[in-house]
């Protein structure tokens, strides 16, 4: 079991179906920040475990992360998939990093900005720049330029505040695991000093440090996805399941 502190109220650990990707780390960071108990259920995505029926029953889109909360609404177990939905669920359940009212609306805006823009675009940069067997200059330039634009959006936003929605929130938790790996996206972080300071500021938080290390032992230190042709077929060659 990872995370959590002793409490007078016994909390049932949340099951986290996980691989140490930026999206997976969002959830381990959130739970560490909240000191909420959880257990990791590794899903080895390069081997196709995300397509097994038992996982599809929890995450119909065959993507990590997903969770099962044994103590869901009404005291009944509930499963949640999609990282943004999980963060909102945990924020409401635990009562941390997800305010109500106008502040909550602002958090939602930046959370959805991350899941609709940062994650997809940065993921495409990773694919075409680092993983693709065939280098496509137009695709690399297209997505690196868009990633550069998004770092600019963050930099302007953070010029007048410490965190994306003013106070530290699930919007920062969602964005930080992606934004910190700027080198992999061909981004010169010196162009974005406010983002650089924010990456350092968030990264100093004890819960973030703990959560970001979850699953390190699952990755082989010399593994190179760019050279694993079988994993390429599994991760990048899927069509509709029947």
VOMI-337224 format. One record per residue (C-alpha): residue number from 1; residue in three letters; x, y, z. Coordinates in nm, 4 decimals, always signed. Example, Ala and Ser with C-alpha at 12.3 -4.5 7.8 and 13.67 -1.06 7.14 Angstrom:
<site><nr>1</nr><rest>ALA</rest><east>+1.2300</east><north>-0.4500</north><up>+0.7800</up></site>
<site><nr>2</nr><rest>SER</rest><east>+1.3670</east><north>-0.1060</north><up>+0.7140</up></site>
END
This chain:
<site><nr>1</nr><rest>UNK</rest><east>+0.0000</east><north>+0.0000</north><up>+0.0000</up></site>
<site><nr>2</nr><rest>UNK</rest><east>+0.1187</east><north>+0.3520</north><up>-0.0755</up></site>
<site><nr>3</nr><rest>UNK</rest><east>+0.0068</east><north>+0.6811</north><up>+0.0701</up></site>
<site><nr>4</nr><rest>UNK</rest><east>-0.2058</east><north>+0.7748</north><up>+0.3643</up></site>
<site><nr>5</nr><rest>UNK</rest><east>-0.1554</east><north>+0.8526</north><up>+0.7317</up></site>
<site><nr>6</nr><rest>UNK</rest><east>-0.2950</east><north>+0.7051</north><up>+1.0478</up></site>
<site><nr>7</nr><rest>UNK</rest><east>-0.6368</east><north>+0.8434</north><up>+1.1279</up></site>
<site><nr>8</nr><rest>UNK</rest><east>-0.9084</east><north>+0.7808</north><up>+1.3835</up></site>
<site><nr>9</nr><rest>UNK</rest><east>-1.1396</east><north>+0.7077</north><up>+1.0915</up></site>
<site><nr>10</nr><rest>UNK</rest><east>-1.0399</east><north>+0.3964</north><up>+0.8995</up></site>
<site><nr>11</nr><rest>UNK</rest><east>-1.0392</east><north>+0.4737</north><up>+0.5290</up></site>
<site><nr>12</nr><rest>UNK</rest><east>-1.0715</east><north>+0.1963</north><up>+0.2768</up></site>
<site><nr>13</nr><rest>UNK</rest><east>-0.7845</east><north>+0.2157</north><up>+0.0263</up></site>
<site><nr>14</nr><rest>UNK</rest><east>-0.8702</east><north>+0.3226</north><up>-0.3236</up></site>
<site><nr>15</nr><rest>UNK</rest><east>-0.7507</east><north>+0.0872</north><up>-0.5978</up></site>
<site><nr>16</nr><rest>UNK</rest><east>-0.5536</east><north>+0.2740</north><up>-0.8639</up></site>
<site><nr>17</nr><rest>UNK</rest><east>-0.5110</east><north>+0.1045</north><up>-1.2000</up></site>
<site><nr>18</nr><rest>UNK</rest><east>-0.1895</east><north>+0.2619</north><up>-1.3079</up></site>
<site><nr>19</nr><rest>UNK</rest><east>+0.1179</east><north>+0.2896</north><up>-1.5207</up></site>
<site><nr>20</nr><rest>UNK</rest><east>+0.3787</east><north>+0.5620</north><up>-1.4501</up></site>
<site><nr>21</nr><rest>UNK</rest><east>+0.2790</east><north>+0.7928</north><up>-1.7338</up></site>
<site><nr>22</nr><rest>UNK</rest><east>+0.1935</east><north>+1.1610</north><up>-1.6803</up></site>
<site><nr>23</nr><rest>UNK</rest><east>-0.1755</east><north>+1.0725</north><up>-1.6636</up></site>
<site><nr>24</nr><rest>UNK</rest><east>-0.1145</east><north>+0.7941</north><up>-1.4137</up></site>
<site><nr>25</nr><rest>UNK</rest><east>+0.1027</east><north>+1.0160</north><up>-1.1966</up></site>
<site><nr>26</nr><rest>UNK</rest><east>-0.1751</east><north>+1.2722</north><up>-1.1669</up></site>
<site><nr>27</nr><rest>UNK</rest><east>-0.3635</east><north>+1.0280</north><up>-0.9465</up></site>
<site><nr>28</nr><rest>UNK</rest><east>-0.0743</east><north>+0.9117</north><up>-0.7295</up></site>
<site><nr>29</nr><rest>UNK</rest><east>+0.0214</east><north>+1.2750</north><up>-0.6717</up></site>
<site><nr>30</nr><rest>UNK</rest><east>-0.3347</east><north>+1.3693</north><up>-0.5765</up></site>
<site><nr>31</nr><rest>UNK</rest><east>-0.3660</east><north>+1.0830</north><up>-0.3301</up></site>
<site><nr>32</nr><rest>UNK</rest><east>-0.0258</east><north>+1.1534</north><up>-0.1776</up></site>
<site><nr>33</nr><rest>UNK</rest><east>-0.1111</east><north>+1.5205</north><up>-0.1454</up></site>
<site><nr>34</nr><rest>UNK</rest><east>-0.4307</east><north>+1.4238</north><up>+0.0351</up></site>
<site><nr>35</nr><rest>UNK</rest><east>-0.2616</east><north>+1.1551</north><up>+0.2516</up></site>
<site><nr>36</nr><rest>UNK</rest><east>-0.5354</east><north>+0.9187</north><up>+0.1374</up></site>
<site><nr>37</nr><rest>UNK</rest><east>-0.4675</east><north>+0.5419</north><up>+0.1365</up></site>
<site><nr>38</nr><rest>UNK</rest><east>-0.4463</east><north>+0.3620</north><up>-0.1942</up></site>
<site><nr>39</nr><rest>UNK</rest><east>-0.3087</east><north>+0.0509</north><up>-0.3582</up></site>
<site><nr>40</nr><rest>UNK</rest><east>-0.1480</east><north>+0.0400</north><up>-0.6997</up></site>
<site><nr>41</nr><rest>UNK</rest><east>-0.2724</east><north>-0.2123</north><up>-0.9540</up></site>
<site><nr>42</nr><rest>UNK</rest><east>-0.0151</east><north>-0.2006</north><up>-1.2357</up></site>
<site><nr>43</nr><rest>UNK</rest><east>-0.1486</east><north>-0.2203</north><up>-1.5907</up></site>
<site><nr>44</nr><rest>UNK</rest><east>+0.1436</east><north>-0.2930</north><up>-1.8231</up></site>
<site><nr>45</nr><rest>UNK</rest><east>+0.0270</east><north>-0.0976</north><up>-2.1250</up></site>
<site><nr>46</nr><rest>UNK</rest><east>+0.3140</east><north>-0.1999</north><up>-2.3529</up></site>
<site><nr>47</nr><rest>UNK</rest><east>+0.1959</east><north>-0.5627</north><up>-2.3132</up></site>
<site><nr>48</nr><rest>UNK</rest><east>-0.1677</east><north>-0.4791</north><up>-2.3856</up></site>
<site><nr>49</nr><rest>UNK</rest><east>-0.3082</east><north>-0.5418</north><up>-2.0377</up></site>
<site><nr>50</nr><rest>UNK</rest><east>-0.5340</east><north>-0.2385</north><up>-2.0837</up></site>
<site><nr>51</nr><rest>UNK</rest><east>-0.7380</east><north>-0.4397</north><up>-2.3347</up></site>
<site><nr>52</nr><rest>UNK</rest><east>-0.8184</east><north>-0.7252</north><up>-2.0984</up></site>
<site><nr>53</nr><rest>UNK</rest><east>-1.1925</east><north>-0.7621</north><up>-2.0238</up></site>
<site><nr>54</nr><rest>UNK</rest><east>-1.1422</east><north>-0.7151</north><up>-1.6501</up></site>
<site><nr>55</nr><rest>UNK</rest><east>-0.9859</east><north>-0.3740</north><up>-1.7102</up></site>
<site><nr>56</nr><rest>UNK</rest><east>-1.2328</east><north>-0.2729</north><up>-1.9807</up></site>
<site><nr>57</nr><rest>UNK</rest><east>-1.5095</east><north>-0.3252</north><up>-1.7263</up></site>
<site><nr>58</nr><rest>UNK</rest><east>-1.3508</east><north>-0.0421</north><up>-1.5258</up></site>
<site><nr>59</nr><rest>UNK</rest><east>-1.2141</east><north>+0.1721</north><up>-1.8083</up></site>
<site><nr>60</nr><rest>UNK</rest><east>-1.4177</east><north>+0.1245</north><up>-2.1296</up></site>
<site><nr>61</nr><rest>UNK</rest><east>-1.1716</east><north>+0.3419</north><up>-2.3246</up></site>
<site><nr>62</nr><rest>UNK</rest><east>-0.8857</east><north>+0.1003</north><up>-2.2409</up></site>
<site><nr>63</nr><rest>UNK</rest><east>-0.6697</east><north>+0.3747</north><up>-2.0946</up></site>
<site><nr>64</nr><rest>UNK</rest><east>-0.5084</east><north>+0.4259</north><up>-1.7586</up></site>
<site><nr>65</nr><rest>UNK</rest><east>-0.5641</east><north>+0.5626</north><up>-1.5013</up></site>
<site><nr>66</nr><rest>UNK</rest><east>-0.8829</east><north>+0.4271</north><up>-1.3499</up></site>
<site><nr>67</nr><rest>UNK</rest><east>-0.9857</east><north>+0.3772</north><up>-0.9900</up></site>
<site><nr>68</nr><rest>UNK</rest><east>-1.2199</east><north>+0.1706</north><up>-0.7808</up></site>
<site><nr>69</nr><rest>UNK</rest><east>-1.3331</east><north>+0.3379</north><up>-0.4615</up></site>
<site><nr>70</nr><rest>UNK</rest><east>-1.4738</east><north>+0.0677</north><up>-0.2315</up></site>
<site><nr>71</nr><rest>UNK</rest><east>-1.6488</east><north>+0.3382</north><up>-0.0306</up></site>
<site><nr>72</nr><rest>UNK</rest><east>-1.8204</east><north>+0.5342</north><up>-0.3029</up></site>
<site><nr>73</nr><rest>UNK</rest><east>-2.1436</east><north>+0.7341</north><up>-0.2837</up></site>
<site><nr>74</nr><rest>UNK</rest><east>-2.3933</east><north>+0.5621</north><up>-0.0606</up></site>
<site><nr>75</nr><rest>UNK</rest><east>-2.1185</east><north>+0.3394</north><up>+0.0769</up></site>
<site><nr>76</nr><rest>UNK</rest><east>-2.1115</east><north>+0.1329</north><up>-0.2411</up></site>
<site><nr>77</nr><rest>UNK</rest><east>-1.8060</east><north>+0.0661</north><up>-0.4615</up></site>
<site><nr>78</nr><rest>UNK</rest><east>-1.7701</east><north>+0.2854</north><up>-0.7676</up></site>
<site><nr>79</nr><rest>UNK</rest><east>-1.5255</east><north>+0.2881</north><up>-1.0570</up></site>
<site><nr>80</nr><rest>UNK</rest><east>-1.4098</east><north>+0.6056</north><up>-1.2297</up></site>
<site><nr>81</nr><rest>UNK</rest><east>-1.2040</east><north>+0.6388</north><up>-1.5476</up></site>
<site><nr>82</nr><rest>UNK</rest><east>-1.0378</east><north>+0.9371</north><up>-1.7216</up></site>
<site><nr>83</nr><rest>UNK</rest><east>-0.7826</east><north>+1.1314</north><up>-1.5196</up></site>
<site><nr>84</nr><rest>UNK</rest><east>-0.9769</east><north>+1.4584</north><up>-1.5087</up></site>
<site><nr>85</nr><rest>UNK</rest><east>-1.2911</east><north>+1.2859</north><up>-1.3860</up></site>
<site><nr>86</nr><rest>UNK</rest><east>-1.0887</east><north>+1.0994</north><up>-1.1220</up></site>
<site><nr>87</nr><rest>UNK</rest><east>-0.9305</east><north>+1.4212</north><up>-0.9952</up></site>
<site><nr>88</nr><rest>UNK</rest><east>-1.2694</east><north>+1.5902</north><up>-0.9653</up></site>
<site><nr>89</nr><rest>UNK</rest><east>-1.4137</east><north>+1.2850</north><up>-0.7909</up></site>
<site><nr>90</nr><rest>UNK</rest><east>-1.1280</east><north>+1.2732</north><up>-0.5408</up></site>
<site><nr>91</nr><rest>UNK</rest><east>-1.1387</east><north>+1.6471</north><up>-0.4873</up></site>
<site><nr>92</nr><rest>UNK</rest><east>-1.5073</east><north>+1.6317</north><up>-0.3970</up></site>
<site><nr>93</nr><rest>UNK</rest><east>-1.4747</east><north>+1.3151</north><up>-0.1906</up></site>
<site><nr>94</nr><rest>UNK</rest><east>-1.1735</east><north>+1.4243</north><up>+0.0138</up></site>
<site><nr>95</nr><rest>UNK</rest><east>-1.2496</east><north>+1.7954</north><up>+0.0154</up></site>
<site><nr>96</nr><rest>UNK</rest><east>-0.9087</east><north>+1.9159</north><up>-0.0980</up></site>
<site><nr>97</nr><rest>UNK</rest><east>-0.7701</east><north>+2.1080</north><up>-0.3954</up></site>
<site><nr>98</nr><rest>UNK</rest><east>-1.1109</east><north>+2.1468</north><up>-0.5615</up></site>
<site><nr>99</nr><rest>UNK</rest><east>-1.3014</east><north>+2.4470</north><up>-0.4289</up></site>
<site><nr>100</nr><rest>UNK</rest><east>-1.6660</east><north>+2.5257</north><up>-0.4828</up></site>
<site><nr>101</nr><rest>UNK</rest><east>-1.8297</east><north>+2.8350</north><up>-0.6288</up></site>
<site><nr>102</nr><rest>UNK</rest><east>-1.6501</east><north>+3.0733</north><up>-0.8625</up></site>
<site><nr>103</nr><rest>UNK</rest><east>-1.3095</east><north>+2.9342</north><up>-0.7671</up></site>
<site><nr>104</nr><rest>UNK</rest><east>-1.4235</east><north>+2.5860</north><up>-0.8653</up></site>
<site><nr>105</nr><rest>UNK</rest><east>-1.5348</east><north>+2.7110</north><up>-1.2051</up></site>
<site><nr>106</nr><rest>UNK</rest><east>-1.1873</east><north>+2.8552</north><up>-1.2608</up></site>
<site><nr>107</nr><rest>UNK</rest><east>-1.0273</east><north>+2.5259</north><up>-1.1585</up></site>
<site><nr>108</nr><rest>UNK</rest><east>-1.2547</east><north>+2.3407</north><up>-1.4013</up></site>
<site><nr>109</nr><rest>UNK</rest><east>-1.1531</east><north>+2.5701</north><up>-1.6860</up></site>
<site><nr>110</nr><rest>UNK</rest><east>-0.7837</east><north>+2.4993</north><up>-1.6358</up></site>
<site><nr>111</nr><rest>UNK</rest><east>-0.8384</east><north>+2.1302</north><up>-1.5681</up></site>
<site><nr>112</nr><rest>UNK</rest><east>-1.0298</east><north>+2.0920</north><up>-1.8945</up></site>
<site><nr>113</nr><rest>UNK</rest><east>-0.7662</east><north>+2.3013</north><up>-2.0708</up></site>
<site><nr>114</nr><rest>UNK</rest><east>-0.5115</east><north>+2.0415</north><up>-1.9635</up></site>
<site><nr>115</nr><rest>UNK</rest><east>-0.7095</east><north>+1.7328</north><up>-2.0622</up></site>
<site><nr>116</nr><rest>UNK</rest><east>-0.8251</east><north>+1.8826</north><up>-2.3946</up></site>
<site><nr>117</nr><rest>UNK</rest><east>-0.5015</east><north>+2.0556</north><up>-2.4965</up></site>
<site><nr>118</nr><rest>UNK</rest><east>-0.1853</east><north>+1.9817</north><up>-2.3003</up></site>
<site><nr>119</nr><rest>UNK</rest><east>-0.2262</east><north>+1.6049</north><up>-2.2739</up></site>
<site><nr>120</nr><rest>UNK</rest><east>-0.3227</east><north>+1.5351</north><up>-2.6364</up></site>
<site><nr>121</nr><rest>UNK</rest><east>-0.0730</east><north>+1.7785</north><up>-2.7891</up></site>
<site><nr>122</nr><rest>UNK</rest><east>+0.2208</east><north>+1.6833</north><up>-2.5689</up></site>
<site><nr>123</nr><rest>UNK</rest><east>+0.1395</east><north>+1.3188</north><up>-2.6313</up></site>
<site><nr>124</nr><rest>UNK</rest><east>+0.1561</east><north>+1.3740</north><up>-3.0065</up></site>
<site><nr>125</nr><rest>UNK</rest><east>+0.4904</east><north>+1.5505</north><up>-2.9681</up></site>
<site><nr>126</nr><rest>UNK</rest><east>+0.6171</east><north>+1.2472</north><up>-2.7775</up></site>
<site><nr>127</nr><rest>UNK</rest><east>+0.4912</east><north>+1.0148</north><up>-3.0468</up></site>
<site><nr>128</nr><rest>UNK</rest><east>+0.6198</east><north>+1.1901</north><up>-3.3559</up></site>
<site><nr>129</nr><rest>UNK</rest><east>+0.9411</east><north>+1.3258</north><up>-3.2035</up></site>
<site><nr>130</nr><rest>UNK</rest><east>+1.0480</east><north>+1.0323</north><up>-2.9853</up></site>
<site><nr>131</nr><rest>UNK</rest><east>+0.8578</east><north>+0.7147</north><up>-3.0737</up></site>
<site><nr>132</nr><rest>UNK</rest><east>+0.7613</east><north>+0.7162</north><up>-3.4398</up></site>
<site><nr>133</nr><rest>UNK</rest><east>+0.9577</east><north>+0.4741</north><up>-3.6555</up></site>
<site><nr>134</nr><rest>UNK</rest><east>+0.9172</east><north>+0.7148</north><up>-3.9459</up></site>
<site><nr>135</nr><rest>UNK</rest><east>+1.0062</east><north>+1.0765</north><up>-3.8811</up></site>
<site><nr>136</nr><rest>UNK</rest><east>+0.7494</east><north>+1.3116</north><up>-4.0313</up></site>
<site><nr>137</nr><rest>UNK</rest><east>+0.8911</east><north>+1.6671</north><up>-4.0256</up></site>
<site><nr>138</nr><rest>UNK</rest><east>+0.5530</east><north>+1.8341</north><up>-4.0769</up></site>
<site><nr>139</nr><rest>UNK</rest><east>+0.3946</east><north>+1.6436</north><up>-3.7851</up></site>
<site><nr>140</nr><rest>UNK</rest><east>+0.6903</east><north>+1.7147</north><up>-3.5561</up></site>
<site><nr>141</nr><rest>UNK</rest><east>+0.6872</east><north>+2.0861</north><up>-3.6400</up></site>
<site><nr>142</nr><rest>UNK</rest><east>+0.3088</east><north>+2.1064</north><up>-3.6100</up></site>
<site><nr>143</nr><rest>UNK</rest><east>+0.2911</east><north>+1.9593</north><up>-3.2615</up></site>
<site><nr>144</nr><rest>UNK</rest><east>+0.6112</east><north>+2.1159</north><up>-3.1260</up></site>
<site><nr>145</nr><rest>UNK</rest><east>+0.4768</east><north>+2.4554</north><up>-3.2333</up></site>
<site><nr>146</nr><rest>UNK</rest><east>+0.1452</east><north>+2.3872</north><up>-3.0617</up></site>
<site><nr>147</nr><rest>UNK</rest><east>+0.3249</east><north>+2.2720</north><up>-2.7462</up></site>
<site><nr>148</nr><rest>UNK</rest><east>+0.5262</east><north>+2.5947</north><up>-2.7588</up></site>
<site><nr>149</nr><rest>UNK</rest><east>+0.2005</east><north>+2.7905</north><up>-2.7830</up></site>
<site><nr>150</nr><rest>UNK</rest><east>+0.0584</east><north>+2.6092</north><up>-2.4808</up></site>
<site><nr>151</nr><rest>UNK</rest><east>+0.3680</east><north>+2.6822</north><up>-2.2731</up></site>
<site><nr>152</nr><rest>UNK</rest><east>+0.3090</east><north>+3.0441</north><up>-2.3704</up></site>
<site><nr>153</nr><rest>UNK</rest><east>-0.0497</east><north>+3.0252</north><up>-2.2450</up></site>
<site><nr>154</nr><rest>UNK</rest><east>+0.0784</east><north>+2.8929</north><up>-1.9126</up></site>
<site><nr>155</nr><rest>UNK</rest><east>+0.3519</east><north>+3.1514</north><up>-1.8903</up></site>
<site><nr>156</nr><rest>UNK</rest><east>+0.1122</east><north>+3.4416</north><up>-1.9358</up></site>
<site><nr>157</nr><rest>UNK</rest><east>-0.1262</east><north>+3.2913</north><up>-1.6844</up></site>
<site><nr>158</nr><rest>UNK</rest><east>+0.1446</east><north>+3.2360</north><up>-1.4236</up></site>
<site><nr>159</nr><rest>UNK</rest><east>+0.2967</east><north>+3.5812</north><up>-1.4636</up></site>
<site><nr>160</nr><rest>UNK</rest><east>+0.0541</east><north>+3.7210</north><up>-1.2045</up></site>
<site><nr>161</nr><rest>UNK</rest><east>-0.0237</east><north>+3.4198</north><up>-0.9859</up></site>
<site><nr>162</nr><rest>UNK</rest><east>+0.1566</east><north>+3.1262</north><up>-0.8302</up></site>
<site><nr>163</nr><rest>UNK</rest><east>-0.0831</east><north>+2.8593</north><up>-0.9566</up></site>
<site><nr>164</nr><rest>UNK</rest><east>-0.3058</east><north>+2.8132</north><up>-1.2599</up></site>
<site><nr>165</nr><rest>UNK</rest><east>-0.6334</east><north>+2.8848</north><up>-1.0807</up></site>
<site><nr>166</nr><rest>UNK</rest><east>-0.4883</east><north>+3.1211</north><up>-0.8205</up></site>
<site><nr>167</nr><rest>UNK</rest><east>-0.4563</east><north>+2.8689</north><up>-0.5373</up></site>
<site><nr>168</nr><rest>UNK</rest><east>-0.2974</east><north>+2.5265</north><up>-0.5735</up></site>
<site><nr>169</nr><rest>UNK</rest><east>-0.5552</east><north>+2.2856</north><up>-0.7121</up></site>
<site><nr>170</nr><rest>UNK</rest><east>-0.6237</east><north>+1.9763</north><up>-0.9181</up></site>
<site><nr>171</nr><rest>UNK</rest><east>-0.5535</east><north>+2.1914</north><up>-1.2253</up></site>
<site><nr>172</nr><rest>UNK</rest><east>-0.1881</east><north>+2.2140</north><up>-1.1204</up></site>
<site><nr>173</nr><rest>UNK</rest><east>-0.1800</east><north>+1.8459</north><up>-1.0293</up></site>
<site><nr>174</nr><rest>UNK</rest><east>-0.3134</east><north>+1.7576</north><up>-1.3757</up></site>
<site><nr>175</nr><rest>UNK</rest><east>-0.0721</east><north>+1.9802</north><up>-1.5672</up></site>
<site><nr>176</nr><rest>UNK</rest><east>+0.2571</east><north>+1.9423</north><up>-1.3792</up></site>
<site><nr>177</nr><rest>UNK</rest><east>+0.3419</east><north>+1.5805</north><up>-1.4779</up></site>
<site><nr>178</nr><rest>UNK</rest><east>+0.3182</east><north>+1.6825</north><up>-1.8439</up></site>
<site><nr>179</nr><rest>UNK</rest><east>+0.4776</east><north>+2.0267</north><up>-1.8251</up></site>
<site><nr>180</nr><rest>UNK</rest><east>+0.7907</east><north>+1.9217</north><up>-1.6374</up></site>
<site><nr>181</nr><rest>UNK</rest><east>+0.9235</east><north>+1.7095</north><up>-1.9278</up></site>
<site><nr>182</nr><rest>UNK</rest><east>+0.9862</east><north>+2.0062</north><up>-2.1549</up></site>
<site><nr>183</nr><rest>UNK</rest><east>+1.3143</east><north>+1.8695</north><up>-2.2951</up></site>
<site><nr>184</nr><rest>UNK</rest><east>+1.1331</east><north>+1.5742</north><up>-2.4529</up></site>
<site><nr>185</nr><rest>UNK</rest><east>+0.9160</east><north>+1.8199</north><up>-2.6433</up></site>
<site><nr>186</nr><rest>UNK</rest><east>+1.1944</east><north>+2.0350</north><up>-2.7821</up></site>
<site><nr>187</nr><rest>UNK</rest><east>+1.0974</east><north>+2.3256</north><up>-2.5563</up></site>
<site><nr>188</nr><rest>UNK</rest><east>+1.3523</east><north>+2.5741</north><up>-2.4233</up></site>
<site><nr>189</nr><rest>UNK</rest><east>+1.2076</east><north>+2.6402</north><up>-2.0791</up></site>
<site><nr>190</nr><rest>UNK</rest><east>+1.4146</east><north>+2.9589</north><up>-2.0469</up></site>
<site><nr>191</nr><rest>UNK</rest><east>+1.1639</east><north>+3.1157</north><up>-2.2850</up></site>
<site><nr>192</nr><rest>UNK</rest><east>+0.8963</east><north>+3.0612</north><up>-2.0205</up></site>
<site><nr>193</nr><rest>UNK</rest><east>+1.0373</east><north>+3.1798</north><up>-1.6867</up></site>
<site><nr>194</nr><rest>UNK</rest><east>+0.7028</east><north>+3.1778</north><up>-1.5058</up></site>
<site><nr>195</nr><rest>UNK</rest><east>+0.6372</east><north>+2.8179</north><up>-1.6083</up></site>
<site><nr>196</nr><rest>UNK</rest><east>+0.9910</east><north>+2.7253</north><up>-1.5055</up></site>
<site><nr>197</nr><rest>UNK</rest><east>+0.9336</east><north>+2.8755</north><up>-1.1588</up></site>
<site><nr>198</nr><rest>UNK</rest><east>+0.5936</east><north>+2.7034</north><up>-1.1312</up></site>
<site><nr>199</nr><rest>UNK</rest><east>+0.7405</east><north>+2.3630</north><up>-1.2233</up></site>
<site><nr>200</nr><rest>UNK</rest><east>+0.9970</east><north>+2.4077</north><up>-0.9454</up></site>
<site><nr>201</nr><rest>UNK</rest><east>+0.7366</east><north>+2.5417</north><up>-0.6994</up></site>
<site><nr>202</nr><rest>UNK</rest><east>+0.4968</east><north>+2.2514</north><up>-0.7493</up></site>
<site><nr>203</nr><rest>UNK</rest><east>+0.7804</east><north>+1.9994</north><up>-0.7593</up></site>
<site><nr>204</nr><rest>UNK</rest><east>+0.8987</east><north>+2.1002</north><up>-0.4123</up></site>
<site><nr>205</nr><rest>UNK</rest><east>+0.5734</east><north>+1.9938</north><up>-0.2505</up></site>
<site><nr>206</nr><rest>UNK</rest><east>+0.6310</east><north>+1.6753</north><up>-0.0446</up></site>
<site><nr>207</nr><rest>UNK</rest><east>+0.3165</east><north>+1.5087</north><up>-0.1759</up></site>
<site><nr>208</nr><rest>UNK</rest><east>+0.4165</east><north>+1.5818</north><up>-0.5340</up></site>
<site><nr>209</nr><rest>UNK</rest><east>+0.7645</east><north>+1.4425</north><up>-0.4770</up></site>
<site><nr>210</nr><rest>UNK</rest><east>+0.6220</east><north>+1.1234</north><up>-0.3296</up></site>
<site><nr>211</nr><rest>UNK</rest><east>+0.3521</east><north>+1.0839</north><up>-0.5922</up></site>
<site><nr>212</nr><rest>UNK</rest><east>+0.5912</east><north>+1.1418</north><up>-0.8812</up></site>
<site><nr>213</nr><rest>UNK</rest><east>+0.8081</east><north>+0.8516</north><up>-0.7651</up></site>
<site><nr>214</nr><rest>UNK</rest><east>+0.5246</east><north>+0.6000</north><up>-0.7564</up></site>
<site><nr>215</nr><rest>UNK</rest><east>+0.5838</east><north>+0.3221</north><up>-1.0070</up></site>
<site><nr>216</nr><rest>UNK</rest><east>+0.9503</east><north>+0.4017</north><up>-1.0712</up></site>
<site><nr>217</nr><rest>UNK</rest><east>+1.0326</east><north>+0.0363</north><up>-1.0117</up></site>
<site><nr>218</nr><rest>UNK</rest><east>+0.7914</east><north>-0.0664</north><up>-1.2893</up></site>
<site><nr>219</nr><rest>UNK</rest><east>+1.0052</east><north>+0.0907</north><up>-1.5596</up></site>
<site><nr>220</nr><rest>UNK</rest><east>+1.3150</east><north>-0.0922</north><up>-1.6791</up></site>
<site><nr>221</nr><rest>UNK</rest><east>+1.5961</east><north>+0.1650</north><up>-1.6732</up></site>
<site><nr>222</nr><rest>UNK</rest><east>+1.7240</east><north>+0.0682</north><up>-2.0190</up></site>
<site><nr>223</nr><rest>UNK</rest><east>+1.3833</east><north>+0.0262</north><up>-2.1836</up></site>
<site><nr>224</nr><rest>UNK</rest><east>+1.3308</east><north>+0.2231</north><up>-2.5060</up></site>
<site><nr>225</nr><rest>UNK</rest><east>+0.9750</east><north>+0.2305</north><up>-2.6373</up></site>
<site><nr>226</nr><rest>UNK</rest><east>+1.1026</east><north>+0.3697</north><up>-2.9643</up></site>
<site><nr>227</nr><rest>UNK</rest><east>+1.2751</east><north>+0.0377</north><up>-3.0338</up></site>
<site><nr>228</nr><rest>UNK</rest><east>+1.0030</east><north>-0.1991</north><up>-2.9076</up></site>
<site><nr>229</nr><rest>UNK</rest><east>+0.8168</east><north>-0.2896</north><up>-3.2272</up></site>
<site><nr>230</nr><rest>UNK</rest><east>+0.5705</east><north>-0.5205</north><up>-3.0538</up></site>
<site><nr>231</nr><rest>UNK</rest><east>+0.4752</east><north>-0.2464</north><up>-2.8067</up></site>
<site><nr>232</nr><rest>UNK</rest><east>+0.4351</east><north>-0.0085</north><up>-3.1017</up></site>
<site><nr>233</nr><rest>UNK</rest><east>+0.1724</east><north>-0.2380</north><up>-3.2512</up></site>
<site><nr>234</nr><rest>UNK</rest><east>-0.0101</east><north>-0.2558</north><up>-2.9183</up></site>
<site><nr>235</nr><rest>UNK</rest><east>+0.0055</east><north>+0.1135</north><up>-2.8303</up></site>
<site><nr>236</nr><rest>UNK</rest><east>-0.0142</east><north>+0.2813</north><up>-3.1698</up></site>
<site><nr>237</nr><rest>UNK</rest><east>-0.1777</east><north>+0.0300</north><up>-3.4031</up></site>
<site><nr>238</nr><rest>UNK</rest><east>-0.5091</east><north>-0.0422</north><up>-3.2329</up></site>
<site><nr>239</nr><rest>UNK</rest><east>-0.8389</east><north>-0.0313</north><up>-3.4145</up></site>
<site><nr>240</nr><rest>UNK</rest><east>-1.1865</east><north>-0.0831</north><up>-3.2712</up></site>
<site><nr>241</nr><rest>UNK</rest><east>-1.2225</east><north>-0.3821</north><up>-3.0442</up></site>
<site><nr>242</nr><rest>UNK</rest><east>-1.4872</east><north>-0.6330</north><up>-3.1488</up></site>
END
